[in-house]
Amino acid sequence: MKNYFDIKDKVAVITGASSGLGWQIAQAYASQGVKLALFARREERLQENKAEIEKEFGTEVMYAVCDVGDYDSITAAVAKVMDAYGRIDILVNAAGMGNNKMVVDQSNEEWARHIHIDLTGVYYMCKAVGEIMIEQEYGKIINIGSIHSTVCMNGSPISAYATTKGAVEMMTKALACEWAKKGITVNAIGPAYFPSEMTGEFVETDVFTPVVQAYCPMGRVGRDGELDGAIIYFASDASSYTTGQLLTIDGGWTTI
């Protein structure tokens, strides 16, 4: 029987791959034999991650310094991937930034920066890589949304973050419709809280623990590996008839 989840030798571009969920996803794909192109702004971290993947998994991996807020930076990085691999099968948009300020305390510049990175950056990447996938007549795009694509949290200062993640869900749907007959699927995952460089300051603290217990039926944050099944599914032929979807991975958070 065919293994519909087989993604060995596919080529995946992952943004935000220097740390956090992007780095977790890169390792998950490396374990499946995917050829990787790691994008992020911090070259030293990219070099370290490339070496670690090569040592642990033995799969092909390259990196490109890339600012998702700069379209010229994106096209230059994508060109390097095409020179190295000749195609791009999978795009994971994991780059992002945090912002935990109340609206009245947030400068207009901070708002604009958040929208530019967490929303426009996803659009830029989809556009640049989408052109290649259209020509190939094949592609798997996976956007990183959030539980806050669909719900907020009482008293929490996440207006900018939730706005971008809600928009990412609708962008996912819109691009899925636009490219449905081009051999491209566009889906998103919506994680709840997972320990990462961006969330580490508060996720595993005594202050946040009762919040998780109140909002999450499982009563805990996510663990390493608990996103892997979804990101492999959306990258594989198992999801060939699935597009425009947001799959929340949240311990039941959005059921309440």
NUKEBA-930314 format. One record per atom (N, C-alpha, C): x, y, z. Coordinates in steps of 0.05 Angstrom, whole numbers, plus 5000, padded with zeros to 4 digits. Example, Ala and Ser with C-alpha at 12.3 -4.5 7.8 and 13.67 -1.06 7.14 Angstrom:
526448865156
524649105156
526449345156
525749555142
527349795143
525850015157
# end
This chain:
501749765000
500050005000
501850255000
501050454984
502550694983
502550845010
504950955017
505151115041
504451405033
502051485038
501151755030
502551975046
503851905068
505252105084
508152135078
509051995057
511951995050
512652265037
514552405049
515452665038
518452665034
519652425034
522552405030
523352535003
525552685004
526752814981
525053054971
522853124983
521553374977
523253604986
522953834973
524454074980
522654264996
523554345020
521954515037
523454765044
522154995040
523055255050
521555305076
523055375097
521955435123
522955705132
521155895136
521956155147
521856145177
523256325190
523456325219
524856075229
526755975214
527955715220
530355725238
530855965249
533155985268
532355895296
529755905302
528855835329
525855775329
524755715353
521855695356
520655475339
518155525331
516655325316
517955265289
519155465276
520555415251
522755205254
524255225275
526455035280
525254765287
523154745302
521854495308
520854355283
519654515265
518654405240
520854315222
523054465222
525354385206
526454105214
526554065240
527553805251
525553575244
522953635245
520953435239
521253355209
521553545192
521953485163
524553335158
526653425172
529253295168
529052995176
527452935196
527152655205
525752485184
524352625165
522952485143
524452485117
526952585118
528652585094
528052815074
526853025084
526253255067
528853415063
529153525039
531353705033
530553985042
532154115058
531354355072
532754605062
531254825062
532355095058
531355265082
533155335100
532455475124
532755775119
530655925125
530656215122
530356345149
532056555154
531756715178
533756945176
533657125195
535457365194
538157315207
538257125226
540657085242
542356865230
544456955216
546156755202
547556565220
548456655243
549856485261
548156255270
545556315277
543756095285
543155915262
542856015238
542455845214
544755655210
547155755213
549555585210
549455355230
548855425255
548755225277
546555025271
544255115262
542054925257
542654745233
543854855213
544654695190
546554475198
548554545214
550454345223
549154125241
547254215258
545954015275
544253825259
542753925239
541153755223
542853555207
544953655195
546753475180
547853255197
548653325222
549753135240
547752925249
545353015257
543352845268
541752685248
541152815225
539352685206
540652605179
542852745172
544152675147
542752765122
540752925125
539253015101
540553265090
539953335064
541053575052
539753825064
541354025070
540354265082
542054505073
540754715066
542054965060
540655185075
541855425076
540455645089
540855895073
539156095077
539456355065
538456565085
540156765089
539356985107
537057135093
534857165106
532457275094
530757435114
529957675106
528157835122
525457825107
523457705120
520857665106
519357935102
520358145115
519158405111
520258555087
522258425074
523658555051
523358375027
521758455007
521158274984
523658214968
525558414966
528058364951
529658144965
529658154992
531157955007
529957675003
527257665001
525957414996
526657304968
526457464948
526957364921
529857274917
531657414931
534457324930
534857054944
533557014966
533756764981
532456534965
530156594953
528756384937
530456304913
531756504901
533456444878
535756254886
536756284910
538856104920
537855814923
535355794932
534155524934
533855394907
532855554888
532555444861
535155364848
537255524854
539955454843
540855184856
540255144881
541254914895
539554664889
536854684888
535154454887
533454444861
533054674848
531554674823
528554674826
527554654850
524654654855
524054724884
521554784890
520654814918
517954674920
517854474937
515354314939
513654414963
514954504984
513654575009
514554845018
512755015027
513355265040
511955275067
513555325088
512455365115
513055645124
510955805128
511356075137
511156095168
513556065180
513656055209
514856305221
515956485205
517156725216
515056905228
515757035250
513857215263
515157355287
513557525299
514557675322
512257695343
513057745367
511057775389
510558065395
508158115406
507458385414
505258355436
505958435460
504058395483
503558665496
502558855480
501959115491
498959185486
497759315506
495059415503
495059625481
492759645467
492559835445
493460115453
492560215476
493260485484
496160525491
497560305496
500460325502
502260265479
501060185456
502560105433
502860335413
505260385404
505660595385
504660515358
503960705341
503060645314
505260505298
507760575304
510060445291
510260145299
509760085324
509759805333
507559645319
505259765318
502959635304
503659575275
504759785261
505359745233
507559535229
509459525247
511659335244
510559045248
508759015267
507558755271
505958655247
504358835236
502758765212
504558695189
506758845187
508558805164
509958535165
510858455189
512358205191
510457965192
508457975209
506757735213
504557695192
503957905177
501957875156
503157915128
504258155124
505358215097
507658025091
509257945111
511457765106
510457495096
508157405106
506957155096
506057185067
504757415062
503857475034
506257475015
508457615023
510757635006
511857354999
512157185020
513256915016
511456754998
508856765003
506956614986
507056704957
507356964953
507557074926
510056974911
512357004925
514856934912
515056634906
514256474925
514456184922
512156074905
509756204908
507456124892
507956134862
509456334853
510056354824
511456104815
513256004831
514855764824
512955514825
511355504845
509555274848
507455264825
506555494817
504655504794
506055394769
508455464765
509955364741
510355064744
510954964768
511354684773
508654524771
506454664775
503854544778
503654364802
505154444823
505154294848
506354464870
505054444894
506154574917
504454534942
505754554965
504454524990
505254775007
503354945013
503955175030
502655145057
504155185078
503155155105
503855405120
501755555128
502055795143
501755745173
503255885189
502955845218
501056065228
498655975234
496756145247
496956115277
494756105291
494756085320
491856015329
491655935355
488955935366
487656215364
489456415365
488456695364
487756785335
487856595316
486556635290
483556645293
482556515314
479656485317
478556575344
480256575365
479356665391
481356855404
480457015422
482157185438
482357065466
483357225485
483657135512
482957365531
481257325549
480157535566
482457695580
482557955574
484458125587
487258115576
487757955555
490457925545
491058135523
493358265524
494058475505
495158365479
493458245462
494358105438
492958215413
492158475414
490658585392
492158565365
494658645365
496258635340
496658345331
497458175350
497957895344
495457755333
493257785348
490757655339
489757755312
490158015307
489358125282
490857995259
493557975262
495057855240
494457555237
494057415259
493457125256
490657075245
488757245252
486157225239
486357275209
487957465202
488257535173
489757305159
491657175172
493056955160
491156725153
489156685171
487256475165
485656545139
484856795137
483356865113
485056875088
487656955091
489456935068
489756655059
489956465078
490156185072
487756095055
485356175063
482956095048
482956225020
483756475019
483656624993
485656504973
488056444982
490056324965
489356044957
488155894976
487255624970
485255624947
483355824947
481455844925
482855924899
484656124901
485956224878
487656024864
488955844879
490855654868
489855364868
487355314873
486255044876
486654884851
486555014827
486754864802
489654874791
491454974808
494254994800
496054774812
494754584825
496254364838
497454454865
496454664876
497554774901
495454764923
496154654946
494454674969
495554874989
493855025002
494655225021
493055185047
494455115068
493155055094
494655195116
493555185140
494855315163
494455135187
496355155206
495955035232
495655265252
494155205273
493655405293
494455305321
497055325327
497955225353
496855395376
496455255399
496155405424
499055475433
499455485459
502055575469
504055345470
506255385457
508555195458
510955345468
512655215484
515155345493
516855415468
517855655467
519555735445
521155985455
522956075438
524556315445
522656555449
520556575433
518756805435
516956795459
516056545466
514156525488
515356435514
517956375514
519256255538
519156425563
518856695559
518956865582
516456835600
514256735588
511856725604
510356455604
510856295583
509256045580
509755855603
512155825613
512755635634
513155765661
511555975667
511756115692
509356055710
509656105735
507456065754
505056245748
505556475735
503456655728
501756545706
503056415686
501556315663
500256045667
501355895686
500255625691
497255625697
496255795714
493355795719
491655885695
492856045678
491556125653
491155885635
493155725632
492955485615
490955295627
490955265653
489155085666
486255175663
485855435661
483155545658
482155525630
483855575610
483055595583
483355335567
485255155575
485854915560
484754675574
482954525562
481854285574
483954085583
486154065568
488353875576
490053995598
489754255603
491054375626
494054415623
495154415599
498054445595
498654575569
501054665566
502054765540
502854535522
503354595497
504154395478
507054295483
507654065473
510253945477
511653905450
514253885451
515753825427
514653575413
514253605387
513353375371
510353375366
508853535382
505953515379
504853675355
506553815341
505753945316
506653775292
508353575296
509553435274
507553295256
505653165267
503753015251
502253195232
501453425241
499853615224
501553725202
504053805208
505653935187
506653725167
506853475175
507553265156
505053205138
502753195151
500253145136
499853355114
500053605121
499553825102
501653835080
504053725085
506153725065
506053475047
504353285054
504453025040
502052995021
502052775006
499852714988
497352625004
497652575029
495252505046
493252735047
494252985042
492453225043
491853335015
491953154994
491653254967
488953374961
486853304977
484153414974
483453604997
485453695011
484953875034
486354135029
484754355028
485954615023
484254835036
485555045044
484155265056
483355225085
484655035098
483854965125
485755065147
484655135170
486255195194
485754965213
487854815220
487754605239
488854695266
487154725286
488154815312
489254575327
491554625339
492954415355
493354535382
491354485400
491054665423
490154525449
490154265450
489354135474
486354185481
484854265461
482054325465
481354615471
483354785470
483055065478
480655195464
480455155437
478355295422
475655155423
475354945440
472754825444
471054975464
472355145480
470955275502
469755545492
# end
